[in-house]
Amino acid sequence: MEDYCRTSSKSSWPELVGVKGEVAAEIIMRENGKVVAIIVKEGFEVTMDYRCDRVWLWVDHHGIVKYTPRIG
């Protein structure tokens, strides 16, 4: 990870697995104001570039977070 990506802020949220995506996005952006949380439905394709200002929130067809959200 590049130096500009290093942060003392939180970078992963395992406790949000099982939470509604919209709620999880609000929590993530409140806990780390340097990132934008983006909700993505499971199975959709996203860019694979690493971004230290982005968190993908992978949700199922019910809108529930399926995997640990983390910066990237």
C-alpha positions as MATLAB code, in Angstrom:
seq = 'MEDYCRTSSKSSWPELVGVKGEVAAEIIMRENGKVVAIIVKEGFEVTMDYRCDRVWLWVDHHGIVKYTPRIG';
ca = [
       0.000    0.000    0.000;
       1.296    3.441   -0.896;
       2.160    5.941    1.853;
      -0.713    8.216    0.793;
      -3.122    5.366    1.569;
      -1.899    4.808    5.089;
      -4.390    5.990    7.639;
      -4.996    5.759   11.334;
      -8.721    5.533   10.548;
     -10.605    2.257   10.407;
     -10.051    0.241    7.204;
     -12.314   -2.831    7.552;
     -15.713   -3.521    9.112;
     -16.296   -7.242    9.795;
     -19.094   -6.376   12.222;
     -21.214   -5.097    9.311;
     -21.658   -8.492    7.647;
     -25.373   -9.240    7.895;
     -26.397   -5.554    8.103;
     -28.499   -3.710    5.484;
     -26.200   -2.125    2.881;
     -27.554    1.415    3.335;
     -27.018    1.266    7.094;
     -23.525   -0.179    6.647;
     -22.592    2.579    4.171;
     -23.618    5.277    6.648;
     -21.599    3.653    9.450;
     -18.487    3.267    7.286;
     -18.510    6.869    6.080;
     -19.146    8.127    9.625;
     -16.267    6.065   11.053;
     -13.828    6.955    8.261;
     -14.564   10.288    6.608;
     -11.858    9.659    3.991;
     -13.821    6.949    2.165;
     -16.970    6.564    0.098;
     -18.927    3.347    0.593;
     -20.421    1.970   -2.624;
     -23.163   -0.666   -2.531;
     -22.778   -3.382   -5.170;
     -25.157   -6.282   -5.734;
     -23.471   -9.669   -5.522;
     -22.545  -10.899   -8.999;
     -22.045   -7.451  -10.547;
     -18.653   -6.513  -11.944;
     -16.577   -3.636  -10.619;
     -13.241   -2.117  -11.491;
     -10.344   -3.976   -9.903;
      -8.105   -0.977   -9.256;
      -7.125   -0.312   -5.642;
      -8.453    2.945   -4.203;
      -7.783    3.990   -0.624;
     -10.851    6.249   -0.686;
     -13.374    3.529   -1.607;
     -15.131    0.645    0.143;
     -17.187   -1.848   -1.871;
     -20.240   -3.119    0.006;
     -21.229   -6.446   -1.551;
     -24.897   -7.145   -0.839;
     -27.215  -10.048   -1.638;
     -30.614   -9.786   -3.348;
     -32.096   -8.688    0.006;
     -29.600   -5.814    0.329;
     -27.676   -7.492    3.171;
     -23.856   -7.167    3.364;
     -22.324  -10.564    2.486;
     -18.568  -10.001    2.908;
     -16.373   -7.933    5.192;
     -16.252   -4.399    3.805;
     -12.683   -3.097    3.497;
     -10.857   -0.249    1.840;
      -9.787   -0.980   -1.694;
];
